[in-house]
Amino acid sequence: MEKNQKKVVLAYSGGLDTSVILKWLENTYGYEVIAVCVNVGQKEDFSILKKKALESGASKVYVVNVQDEFVKDYIFPTLKAGGIYENDYLLGTCFARPLISKVLVDIAEEEGAVAIAHGATGKGNDQVRFETSVKALNPTLKLIAPWRIWDLKSREDCIEYAVEHKIPIEATKEKIYSRDENLWHISHEGGELEDPWNEHSKEVYLWCNAPEEAPDQSETVEITFEKGIPVKIGSKDYDGVELIKTLNKIGGKHGVGILDMVENRLVGMKSRGVYETPGGTILYEAHKALEKLTLDKAMISYKNDIAKKYGELLYDGLWFTPLKQSLDSFVDCSQEAVSGTVKMKLYKGSVKALGTKSKNSLYREDFATFGADEVYNQKDAEGFINLHALPLTIQGLKNMEKKQPKGSKEKQGSFAVL
């Protein structure tokens, strides 16, 4: 490498695209390329990736394991918020991107790089998530998205470029699916999924059994939360990473957490994907059940609105925003009482809460019982109903007046409620 050569940090996955991008950056701009592999729980042999990046021309390779940070600062805050996109998607790809961007910026600043490059296409959401995050953290860094500017238009073009420039690549057979994997989920796009009329094949699954092939015997799992954060499975304490991995195995065995959805991408088009989020689905359902026991009606109602907005912010790449930070403050406050244990039943793709218990429970059997009690005067309900329905009563009287024949002098009957 030439001295004083400008540096670029590349988000490197080791696939065909980023391997070609690595060499292209060097050839096109004369950059010294620093490859960065961010471990957010994907199943990869990072020693092989590192070797491949060096063979492809990288001057240096960073492999950064951020799984603990991923869980603590990204997954669990989103779980506590109940963040979800379009009522279904549990945001697995979305909250990994700002963390990866943060790592890229940190290394770029440490290395004195002038730019960050990524392999996201011009059709997807990830380009937005990467670039908005970088702009929030260090807007002085240049952003390079080769798929938006180079002359290579297809996988075949990339293979040709790799062969021409002696870039080490694996088998060139077309992949059926485009996948993204991390600790929380694995997603699948492409192949037969591009036609929304096609039923997806069970061959797509990598983590989960097909529900119809899951065990015939259900399984019950108890999960304990402290202030909205899961800390135990059964009687055993787990750190966040191991807890999610364990629930992924349990949920995957029972076919839990498979989602096939058509979603609205941020860039304007619709796309279809199949997601496997077994552990995450169990945690979301358990957390929701515990909130129903420990939060009051007004809090649950408002928090549902927060969950929708939180999900939209994450999907749109707006993690590092004042609004998202403010929502976190509200969520943290709301979770002070969300401690307790939930008993979950897993069976052939379904997951449901069988029971909940908490020292902060707002459920009082002596108030709720249908049997005799000494704490609730049922006569009080009459006055409550009269006041609760007063606007409707007034509207009803007005409607009755309109129905009277013109000139009629009949008086309305008396109404005890008034």
C-alpha positions as CSV (number, residue, x, y, z in Angstrom):
1,M,0.0,0.0,0.0
2,E,1.1,3.5,-0.8
3,K,1.9,5.8,2.2
4,N,-0.8,8.4,3.0
5,Q,-3.3,6.4,0.9
6,K,-6.8,7.3,1.9
7,K,-8.7,4.6,3.8
8,V,-12.2,3.3,3.5
9,V,-13.9,1.0,6.0
10,L,-16.1,-1.7,4.3
11,A,-18.9,-3.6,6.0
12,Y,-17.7,-7.0,4.9
13,S,-19.7,-10.3,5.0
14,G,-17.4,-12.4,2.8
15,G,-20.1,-13.0,0.2
16,L,-19.7,-12.4,-3.5
17,D,-20.9,-8.8,-3.4
18,T,-18.6,-7.5,-0.6
19,S,-15.7,-9.5,-1.9
20,V,-16.0,-7.8,-5.3
21,I,-16.7,-4.4,-3.7
22,L,-13.5,-4.7,-1.7
23,K,-11.4,-4.9,-4.9
24,W,-13.6,-2.4,-6.8
25,L,-12.9,0.2,-4.1
26,E,-9.2,-0.3,-4.5
27,N,-9.3,-0.2,-8.3
28,T,-11.8,2.6,-8.7
29,Y,-10.7,5.1,-5.9
30,G,-7.2,3.8,-5.0
31,Y,-8.4,3.4,-1.4
32,E,-6.7,1.3,1.2
33,V,-9.6,-0.9,2.2
34,I,-10.2,-2.0,5.8
35,A,-12.7,-4.9,6.1
36,V,-14.9,-5.1,9.1
37,C,-16.9,-8.2,10.0
38,V,-19.4,-7.5,12.8
39,N,-20.6,-10.6,14.7
40,V,-24.2,-10.1,15.7
41,G,-24.8,-13.8,16.1
42,Q,-24.7,-15.1,12.6
43,K,-23.3,-18.6,12.1
44,E,-20.0,-17.9,10.3
45,D,-16.4,-19.1,10.5
46,F,-14.9,-15.7,11.0
47,S,-11.3,-17.0,10.7
48,I,-12.2,-18.0,7.1
49,L,-13.8,-14.6,6.4
50,K,-10.7,-12.8,7.7
51,K,-8.4,-14.9,5.5
52,K,-10.7,-14.3,2.5
53,A,-10.7,-10.6,3.0
54,L,-6.9,-10.4,3.1
55,E,-6.7,-12.5,0.0
56,S,-9.1,-10.2,-1.7
57,G,-6.9,-7.2,-1.0
58,A,-7.9,-5.8,2.4
59,S,-5.0,-4.1,4.2
60,K,-6.5,-5.0,7.6
61,V,-9.5,-7.0,8.9
62,Y,-11.5,-6.4,12.0
63,V,-13.7,-9.1,13.5
64,V,-15.8,-7.6,16.2
65,N,-18.1,-9.6,18.5
66,V,-20.9,-7.4,19.7
67,Q,-23.5,-10.0,20.6
68,D,-23.7,-8.9,24.3
69,E,-24.1,-5.2,23.3
70,F,-26.6,-6.3,20.6
71,V,-28.8,-8.0,23.2
72,K,-28.4,-5.4,26.0
73,D,-28.7,-2.2,24.0
74,Y,-30.7,-3.1,21.0
75,I,-32.8,-6.3,21.3
76,F,-34.0,-5.9,24.9
77,P,-35.0,-2.2,24.6
78,T,-37.0,-3.1,21.6
79,L,-38.6,-6.1,23.4
80,K,-39.5,-3.8,26.4
81,A,-41.1,-1.3,24.0
82,G,-43.0,-4.1,22.2
83,G,-41.6,-2.6,19.0
84,I,-43.2,-4.3,15.9
85,Y,-43.6,-3.3,12.2
86,E,-46.9,-3.6,10.4
87,N,-48.4,-5.8,13.3
88,D,-46.1,-8.7,12.5
89,Y,-42.4,-8.2,11.9
90,L,-40.2,-8.4,15.0
91,L,-37.5,-6.1,13.5
92,G,-34.6,-8.6,13.4
93,T,-32.6,-7.0,10.6
94,C,-33.6,-3.4,11.6
95,F,-32.0,-3.2,15.0
96,A,-28.8,-4.9,13.9
97,R,-28.0,-2.2,11.3
98,P,-27.5,0.8,13.7
99,L,-25.2,-1.3,15.8
100,I,-23.1,-2.4,12.8
101,S,-23.0,1.2,11.7
102,K,-21.8,2.3,15.1
103,V,-18.9,-0.3,14.9
104,L,-18.0,0.9,11.4
105,V,-17.9,4.5,12.5
106,D,-15.8,3.7,15.6
107,I,-13.2,1.9,13.5
108,A,-13.3,4.6,10.8
109,E,-12.4,7.2,13.4
110,E,-9.8,5.0,15.0
111,E,-8.1,4.3,11.6
112,G,-8.5,7.8,10.2
113,A,-10.6,6.6,7.3
114,V,-12.4,9.1,5.1
115,A,-15.3,6.9,4.0
116,I,-17.5,3.9,4.8
117,A,-18.8,1.5,2.2
118,H,-21.5,-1.1,2.3
119,G,-23.0,-3.7,0.0
120,A,-26.7,-2.8,0.3
121,T,-28.6,-2.4,-2.9
122,G,-30.5,0.6,-4.1
123,K,-33.8,-1.2,-3.8
124,G,-33.7,-2.1,-0.1
125,N,-34.1,-0.7,3.3
126,D,-30.6,-1.4,4.6
127,Q,-29.0,1.3,2.6
128,V,-31.1,3.8,4.5
129,R,-30.5,2.2,7.9
130,F,-26.7,2.2,7.4
131,E,-26.4,5.7,6.0
132,T,-28.8,7.4,8.4
133,S,-27.0,5.8,11.3
134,V,-23.5,6.9,10.0
135,K,-24.8,10.4,9.4
136,A,-26.1,10.6,12.9
137,L,-22.8,9.4,14.4
138,N,-20.3,11.1,12.1
139,P,-21.7,13.1,9.2
140,T,-18.2,14.0,8.0
141,L,-17.6,10.5,6.7
142,K,-18.2,9.9,3.0
143,L,-20.7,7.1,2.2
144,I,-20.1,4.7,-0.8
145,A,-22.8,2.4,-2.0
146,P,-21.3,0.6,-5.1
147,W,-24.6,-1.0,-6.2
148,R,-26.0,2.6,-6.8
149,I,-23.0,3.7,-8.9
150,W,-21.0,1.0,-10.5
151,D,-21.5,-0.7,-13.9
152,L,-22.1,-4.2,-12.5
153,K,-25.8,-5.0,-12.8
154,S,-26.1,-8.6,-11.8
155,R,-24.6,-11.6,-10.0
156,E,-23.1,-12.8,-13.3
157,D,-21.4,-9.4,-13.7
158,C,-19.9,-9.8,-10.2
159,I,-18.7,-13.3,-10.9
160,E,-17.0,-12.1,-14.1
161,Y,-15.4,-9.2,-12.2
162,A,-14.1,-11.6,-9.5
163,V,-12.6,-14.0,-12.0
164,E,-11.0,-11.2,-14.0
165,H,-9.4,-9.7,-10.8
166,K,-8.5,-13.1,-9.2
167,I,-10.9,-12.5,-6.3
168,P,-11.4,-15.8,-4.3
169,I,-15.1,-16.7,-4.5
170,E,-17.0,-19.9,-3.7
171,A,-19.2,-21.9,-6.0
172,T,-21.0,-19.6,-8.5
173,K,-24.3,-21.4,-8.5
174,E,-27.2,-19.0,-8.1
175,K,-28.5,-19.0,-4.5
176,I,-32.2,-19.7,-4.2
177,Y,-32.8,-17.3,-1.4
178,S,-31.2,-14.1,-0.1
179,R,-30.8,-14.4,3.7
180,D,-29.9,-12.3,6.7
181,E,-29.1,-13.9,10.0
182,N,-28.3,-12.7,13.4
183,L,-28.9,-13.9,17.0
184,W,-32.5,-12.8,16.9
185,H,-33.7,-14.1,13.5
186,I,-33.1,-15.3,10.0
187,S,-34.9,-13.9,7.0
188,H,-35.4,-15.3,3.5
189,E,-36.2,-13.5,0.3
190,G,-36.2,-14.4,-3.4
191,G,-36.9,-17.6,-5.2
192,E,-40.6,-18.6,-5.2
193,L,-41.2,-15.9,-2.6
194,E,-41.2,-13.2,-5.2
195,D,-44.6,-14.3,-6.3
196,P,-47.0,-13.6,-3.4
197,W,-49.4,-16.2,-4.7
198,N,-46.9,-19.0,-4.2
199,E,-47.0,-20.9,-0.9
200,H,-43.5,-20.9,0.5
201,S,-41.7,-24.2,0.6
202,K,-40.8,-25.7,4.0
203,E,-37.3,-26.2,2.5
204,V,-36.8,-22.5,3.3
205,Y,-36.5,-23.1,7.0
206,L,-33.1,-23.2,8.6
207,W,-34.0,-22.8,12.3
208,C,-37.5,-24.1,12.6
209,N,-39.3,-27.4,12.1
210,A,-42.3,-27.1,9.8
211,P,-45.2,-26.8,12.3
212,E,-46.9,-30.0,11.0
213,E,-43.6,-31.8,11.5
214,A,-43.0,-30.5,15.1
215,P,-43.4,-32.8,18.1
216,D,-46.9,-34.1,18.8
217,Q,-46.3,-33.4,22.5
218,S,-46.5,-29.8,23.6
219,E,-43.8,-28.2,25.9
220,T,-44.3,-25.8,28.7
221,V,-41.6,-23.2,29.4
222,E,-41.5,-20.7,32.3
223,I,-39.7,-17.4,31.7
224,T,-38.9,-14.9,34.4
225,F,-38.6,-11.1,33.8
226,E,-37.1,-8.3,35.8
227,K,-38.2,-4.8,34.8
228,G,-39.2,-6.1,31.4
229,I,-35.9,-8.0,30.7
230,P,-36.0,-11.8,30.6
231,V,-33.5,-13.3,33.0
232,K,-34.5,-16.9,33.6
233,I,-35.8,-20.0,31.8
234,G,-37.3,-22.2,34.5
235,S,-35.2,-21.9,37.6
236,K,-31.9,-21.3,35.7
237,D,-30.4,-17.8,35.3
238,Y,-29.1,-16.9,31.8
239,D,-27.3,-14.0,30.3
240,G,-29.1,-12.4,27.4
241,V,-27.2,-14.1,24.6
242,E,-27.6,-17.6,25.9
243,L,-31.2,-17.0,26.9
244,I,-32.1,-16.1,23.3
245,K,-30.0,-19.0,21.8
246,T,-31.8,-21.4,24.2
247,L,-35.3,-20.2,23.3
248,N,-34.4,-20.3,19.6
249,K,-33.7,-24.0,20.0
250,I,-36.8,-24.7,22.0
251,G,-39.0,-22.6,19.8
252,G,-37.5,-23.9,16.6
253,K,-38.2,-27.5,17.6
254,H,-41.9,-26.7,17.9
255,G,-42.1,-24.6,14.7
256,V,-42.7,-21.4,16.6
257,G,-42.0,-17.9,15.1
258,I,-42.4,-18.5,11.4
259,L,-43.8,-15.4,9.6
260,D,-44.6,-15.1,5.9
261,M,-45.5,-11.5,5.1
262,V,-45.7,-8.9,2.4
263,E,-44.3,-5.6,3.9
264,N,-44.0,-2.0,2.7
265,R,-40.4,-1.1,2.3
266,L,-39.3,2.4,3.2
267,V,-38.2,3.0,-0.5
268,G,-41.8,2.6,-1.7
269,M,-42.1,-0.9,-3.0
270,K,-43.6,-4.0,-1.4
271,S,-41.5,-7.0,-0.7
272,R,-42.2,-10.5,0.6
273,G,-40.1,-12.4,3.1
274,V,-40.2,-15.4,5.4
275,Y,-38.8,-14.8,8.8
276,E,-37.9,-17.3,11.5
277,T,-37.8,-15.7,15.0
278,P,-38.6,-18.6,17.4
279,G,-37.0,-17.2,20.6
280,G,-38.1,-13.7,19.9
281,T,-41.7,-14.8,19.4
282,I,-41.8,-16.6,22.7
283,L,-40.3,-13.6,24.5
284,Y,-42.8,-11.1,22.9
285,E,-45.8,-13.2,23.8
286,A,-44.5,-13.8,27.3
287,H,-43.7,-10.1,27.9
288,K,-47.1,-9.0,26.6
289,A,-48.8,-11.4,29.0
290,L,-46.8,-10.1,31.9
291,E,-47.7,-6.5,31.0
292,K,-51.4,-7.4,31.1
293,L,-51.0,-8.5,34.7
294,T,-48.8,-5.6,35.9
295,L,-49.8,-2.5,33.9
296,D,-53.1,-0.7,34.1
297,K,-55.5,-0.1,31.2
298,A,-54.3,3.4,30.3
299,M,-50.6,2.4,30.3
300,I,-51.3,-0.6,28.1
301,S,-53.3,1.4,25.7
302,Y,-50.7,4.1,25.3
303,K,-47.8,1.7,25.2
304,N,-49.5,0.0,22.2
305,D,-49.2,3.3,20.4
306,I,-45.6,3.6,21.4
307,A,-44.9,0.1,20.2
308,K,-46.2,0.9,16.7
309,K,-44.2,4.2,16.5
310,Y,-41.1,2.5,17.9
311,G,-41.3,-0.2,15.2
312,E,-41.7,2.3,12.5
313,L,-38.6,4.3,13.7
314,L,-36.5,1.2,13.7
315,Y,-37.7,0.0,10.3
316,D,-37.0,3.4,8.8
317,G,-33.4,3.5,10.2
318,L,-34.0,6.2,12.8
319,W,-32.5,4.5,15.8
320,F,-30.2,7.5,16.7
321,T,-32.9,10.1,17.0
322,P,-34.1,12.3,19.9
323,L,-37.6,10.8,19.5
324,K,-36.4,7.2,19.9
325,Q,-34.3,8.2,22.9
326,S,-37.3,9.9,24.5
327,L,-39.5,6.8,23.8
328,D,-36.9,4.7,25.6
329,S,-37.2,6.9,28.7
330,F,-41.0,6.4,28.7
331,V,-40.6,2.6,28.1
332,D,-38.0,2.3,30.9
333,C,-40.4,4.0,33.3
334,S,-43.3,1.7,32.2
335,Q,-41.3,-1.4,32.8
336,E,-40.5,-0.7,36.5
337,A,-43.4,-3.0,37.5
338,V,-43.0,-5.6,34.8
339,S,-41.3,-8.3,36.9
340,G,-42.6,-11.8,37.3
341,T,-42.9,-15.3,35.6
342,V,-44.9,-16.4,32.7
343,K,-45.8,-20.0,31.8
344,M,-45.8,-20.5,28.0
345,K,-47.1,-23.5,26.0
346,L,-45.4,-24.3,22.7
347,Y,-47.2,-26.6,20.3
348,K,-46.9,-27.1,16.5
349,G,-46.2,-23.4,15.6
350,S,-48.3,-21.9,18.3
351,V,-47.2,-20.2,21.5
352,K,-49.6,-19.0,24.3
353,A,-49.4,-18.0,27.9
354,L,-50.9,-20.5,30.3
355,G,-50.4,-18.4,33.5
356,T,-48.7,-15.4,34.9
357,K,-47.5,-14.4,38.4
358,S,-45.9,-11.2,39.8
359,K,-45.4,-9.4,43.1
360,N,-46.6,-6.4,41.2
361,S,-49.8,-8.0,39.9
362,L,-52.7,-5.6,39.7
363,Y,-55.1,-8.6,39.6
364,R,-57.0,-8.9,42.9
365,E,-59.1,-12.1,43.3
366,D,-61.1,-10.6,46.1
367,F,-62.3,-7.8,43.7
368,A,-62.7,-9.9,40.6
369,T,-64.4,-13.0,42.1
370,F,-68.0,-13.9,41.1
371,G,-68.4,-15.3,44.6
372,A,-69.3,-13.3,47.7
373,D,-66.9,-10.6,48.7
374,E,-66.7,-7.8,51.2
375,V,-64.6,-5.2,49.2
376,Y,-66.9,-4.3,46.3
377,N,-70.3,-2.7,46.6
378,Q,-72.2,-3.6,43.4
379,K,-74.7,-0.8,43.9
380,D,-71.8,1.7,43.2
381,A,-71.9,0.5,39.5
382,E,-75.2,2.2,38.9
383,G,-74.0,5.7,39.5
384,F,-70.8,5.0,37.5
385,I,-72.9,3.8,34.5
386,N,-75.2,6.8,34.7
387,L,-72.3,9.2,34.5
388,H,-70.3,7.1,32.0
389,A,-73.4,7.0,29.7
390,L,-74.5,10.6,30.3
391,P,-73.3,11.9,26.9
392,L,-75.2,9.1,25.2
393,T,-78.3,9.7,27.3
394,I,-78.3,13.4,26.3
395,Q,-77.8,12.4,22.6
396,G,-80.6,9.9,22.9
397,L,-83.0,12.5,24.2
398,K,-82.0,14.9,21.4
399,N,-82.7,12.1,18.8
400,M,-86.1,11.4,20.3
401,E,-87.0,15.1,20.1
402,K,-86.2,15.0,16.4
403,K,-88.5,12.1,15.8
404,Q,-91.6,13.9,17.3
405,P,-94.1,15.3,14.8
406,K,-93.8,19.0,14.2
407,G,-96.2,21.0,16.4
408,S,-96.6,18.2,18.9
409,K,-96.8,19.4,22.4
410,E,-96.4,16.0,24.1
411,K,-93.8,16.0,26.8
412,Q,-91.1,13.5,27.0
413,G,-91.4,10.9,29.8
414,S,-89.3,11.3,32.8
415,F,-85.8,9.7,33.0
416,A,-84.6,8.4,36.3
417,V,-81.0,8.8,35.2
418,L,-81.4,12.5,35.1
